Amino acid sequence: MDPPLKLVGAPGSPYSRKLRAVLRYRRIPHHWIVRSSPSDRDIPPVPVSLIPVLVYPGEDGAPERAEIDTTPIIRELEKRYAERGVVPADPALAFIDALLEDYGDEWLTKAMFHYRWAYRADIDKAAAILPRWGRVNLPDDSVAPFSEMIASRQIERLWVVGSNEATGPVIERSYRRLLECLDRHLTVYPHLMGERPGSSDFAFFGQLTQLVLFDPTPAAVTLETAPRVHAWVEVVEDLSGLAVSDDGWISRDAVPDTLRALLAEVGNVYVPFLLANADALSREAETVECEIDGQKWTQKAFPYQGKCLRWLRDAYAALAPGDRDCVDGLLAGTGCEALFRA
């Protein structure tokens, strides 16, 4: 057997949980290594100090190679491993899956970051637990300075993701609508993309591991609004035992209204931000200003999310004409079509 992959991450990192769940579902052998633990040594360097880090074993004596950024990693895994893929075979549905994955990774994370560092109970829990994951045996007096540093640094960064007094209510209303939409969809299919999960399922799951299972304020909102979603998150944690078939994906001719409702939420909140962010970047402006959900939105311009928009547009342009027509039909009236207008 090939040597197992190494996945370096942390329980409080939604992207680490996303990628670990993909590896489990796909039954890809791997070792889970908690960041800053004694096992987190001799990991090949990466361009940016972020988690998760996936380490591929060297081939023919070559050194190990480390990668970050879960979406490209998942696409690389699709090439390396044939069984139990997470990208739908239908190009049109694969595009919809990628759009929803991007929303999960780049918009739903705003709710995760906002709730964790905007409410006292959530701040206290995160500050107490996060620094202990790497070395659970550290004495309390050694942990306390790290707790204060983490809380202070993350609270100061709230403005980066757009969380402030004006935008906080927008984020929270969007989170509640997402829960309601996902709850209704899960009464039709067990996963976003049908009887088997797509990459978007794992993107949603990663953020929801924190919002539903860790942070007290959004966890209470979830139990009040959509207990089914709470159950779904716990199930998706490990889908290695799920039996899948090639016909388990949603058919392009039978996309349910519940999935269109999710796309409408993407169009309502994420699309106006992506377009305004791209405009700000094109003008080299430091600040994004737009209207989202009927309210003024202001935050720092985000270069990475400018790349996300370019990747989505490149994928859309690469579709065959018939597949693009299908995508256009699925996006019509959701607000997402604005991303791809000439």
N, C-alpha and C positions, 0 to 999 in steps of 0.2 A: 504494500500500500504506500501511496505517497505520504511524505511527512505531513502532519497536521499544520494548518495555518495557525497563526497566533493573533489573537484579537486583544488589544490593549484598550481598556475603557474604564468606565465607572458606573455604578448603579444609578447615579443621579444624572447621567448624561443621556438625553433622549436619543441621540444619534448612535451611541454605543448600544443601547437597548434595541434600536431599530436593526442594526447590522447583526447583532447576536441572534435576534429572532429569525432573520433571514437564513443565517448559517444553520440554525437548529432545524428550521422547516425544510431546508434543502438537504439536510443530513450530510453536510460538508464537515469532515473532521477538523476540529479546531481546539485550541487551548484558550480559555478565557483568563486574562491577566488584568488584575485591578491596577489602575494607574497609581504610581507612587508607592506601591507595595514592594516588598523585597524581591518579588519575581519580575518587577518592571526594570530589568537591567539588560544591557547589551541589545537594545532595540535599535535597528538602523535609523539614521536621522531622517527627518521629514522637513519639508520647507517651512511649515508653520507648526508651532507647538499646540496642536489641537488633538482632541480625541473624538471618535475612536481612531486607532491606528491598526491597520490590517497588515500583517507581515507574511509575505509569501516565501516559502522555502526556496533556497537557491537550487538551480538546476545545473547538473554536470559540473559541480564544484564551484559554481558562481555564488557570491554572497547573497544573503537574504535581501529582499526588497520590501520596503514599507510604503504604504499608501494611506492618504487621508481622503475625506470627502465621500460620503456613503453612496451617492447616486452613481458616480463613475465606477466605484468599486462594485456595486451591484451589477452594472452592465458588463464589467470584466468577468465577474463570476458566471454570467450567462454564457460567455464564450468558453470558459474553462470547464464548466460542468453542465452536462446535458440534461440531467434528470431534475424534475420538480422546479422548473424555471418560474420566475415571478414576473415575466413580461409576456402579456397576451400574444398569441400567435397572429391574431388579426391586427394589421398595422394601425387601423383606425382606433381600435380599442387600446392598443399599446400607447397611442398618443394621448388618449383620454387618461389612461393610467398615469402617464408621465406628468400631465398637467396637475392631476390631483396629488401626486407625490410632491411636486414642487410647492403646492399650497400647504401641504402638511409640514414640509421641512421649513418653509420660509415665512408663512403667515401664522400657522398654529403655534409656532415657537414663540410668537409675541405674547400669546396668552400664557404660555408656560413661564416665560421670564417675568411677565407682569405680575401674575399671582404670587410667584415665589418671593419677589422682592418688594412688593407694595403693601403687604399686610403683615402686621406684627407677629401673629401666630406662625405664619409661613416663614418669615425671616428667622425667627427663633429656632424653628425646627431645622431649617436648612443649615444655619450656622452651627448648630450642635452636631449634626450628623455628617455633613459633607466632608469635613476634614478628618473624620475618623475612619472612613472607608479604606484608605490606603494602609493605615497602621492602626488596627483596632486596639492594640495593646498599649498605645501611648498614654501616659498619665494625663489627668485632666489639666494640670497646670501647664503642660506642654501644648495641649490642644487649644486652650483659650486664646492665645494670640492669633492663631490661624483662623479661628472662628470669627474674631473681630475683623481681621483683614479681609476674609472672603466676603462677609456681609457688607462691609464698607465699600469694597471695590465693585460689587455687583449692583448695589443700590445706586452708586454713581453712574453706572452704565445703563440704567433704565432708559435714559433719553436716546441711547443709540438705537434701541429697537422700537422707539416711538411711544413708550409708556410714560404718560404724564397725567396731570389732573384733567386735562381736556380730552385726551385720547383714551384714558382708562375705561370710561363707560362704553366707548366704541368697541374696545377689545372684549369687554365682558359680555356685551350683547351678542357679539359675533360668536363667542364661545358657546353661549346658551343655544343659539340657532344651530351651530354645528352639532351639538349634542342631540337636538331634536331631529335634525335631518338624518344623522347617522342612526339614531334609534329607529326611525321609520324604515330606513333602508335595511337594517338588520332583521326586520320582520319579513322581508322578501328574500334576501340572500344572506348567508352567514359571513360574507366578505364583500368588500367594495366591488370587486371585479367578478363576483359570482360565487360558485361553489368552491373555488380555490382562491387564495390570496394573490394579489398583484403587488408590485413595489409600493403602490399607494397605500395599501393596507398597512405595510410596515412603517411607512412614514407617519401615518396617523397614530399608529400604535406607539411609536417611540415617544412622541410628545405626550400622549395620553398616559404613559406609564408614570409620568410625573404629576400631571394634572389630576389623574384619577386615583393613583395609588400612593402618592407621597405627600403632596402639598395639601394641607387641611382645608383651606378655603375652597379651591376648585373641586376637591374631592366631595365636599358637602354639596356643592352645586350639582355635581354629577349624580349623586345619590338621590337628590331631590328631583332632578330633571329627567334622568335617563339611566336607571339602574341596569338596564340591558347593556349599555355601553361599558359599565364597570365590569360586568361579567365577560364581555367580549375581550376586553384588554387582558384579563387574566388568562383567557383561553389562548390568545395569540402569542403569549409569552413563549410557548413551546408547542409548535404544530408539527413536530417530527413524526407524530403518529397519525397525522391526517392522511387518509387515502385520497389521491387525486387522479383525475382522468383528463385526457386531452379535450373533452367536450365540457369541462367544468367552467369555462369562461362564459361570461355574458355574451349573447349574440348581438351583433350590431343591429339586427332587425328587431330586437326585443329588449332594448335598453329601458329599464323601468323608470317611471317618473321620479322615484326616490333618488336615483342617481342624478337625474337632471336637476333636482332640487339642490343637491350638493354642489353641482356646477354653478347653479345660480348664486349660491353663497360665495363661491370663489369669485364670480363676476361682480358681486356686490361690494366686496371688501378688498380682495387681493389685487384684482385687475387695476382699479384706479391707482393703487399704490405703485404697482409695477410701472405703469405708464408715467406717472409723475416722477418716480425715481429715475427712470431713463431720461426724462426731459431735464431733470436737474443735473444729471451726470453729463449730458451733452453740452450743457451751458457752464459746466465746471462750478456749479453752485454747491454750497456746502449743505443746504437745507432743502428738504422736500416739503412742499406745501400743496395740499389738495383737499378735496372734500370726500369723505368716506362715510357712508351710511347717514348722510345728511348733516355731518358735523366736520368742522375743520380738523385736518390732520397735519401735524408738523413733526418732522424727525430729521435726523442726520441722513444725508444721502448715502446709499449703501452700494459700493461697487460690485460686490458679489451678486447681489440681486439684479444688477444690470446684466451680468453674465447669464443669470438664469433666464431672463427674458430673451436674450440672443439665442440661447440653446433651444428654447421652446420654438422660437421663430424659425430657426434652422431645421428643426425636426418637422415643423409644419410644411416648410417649403420642400422638404425631401419626400413628402408623401406622393404616391402616385395619384393622378387626377381623380380616379374613382374613390380612393381612400380619403382624399382631401374633401371631396363632396360629402362623403359620409360624416366626417368630422364637422364640417360646416353645418350640416343638418342637426347634429347632436348639440352643437354650441349655440345655435340660433335662439335668440331670446334670453340667453343666460347672462349676457354681459361679457362673457369670455371671448366672444367673437371680436371685440374691440382690440384684442392683442394682435390680431393678424390682418387688420385692414391695411391696405396699401398706404 
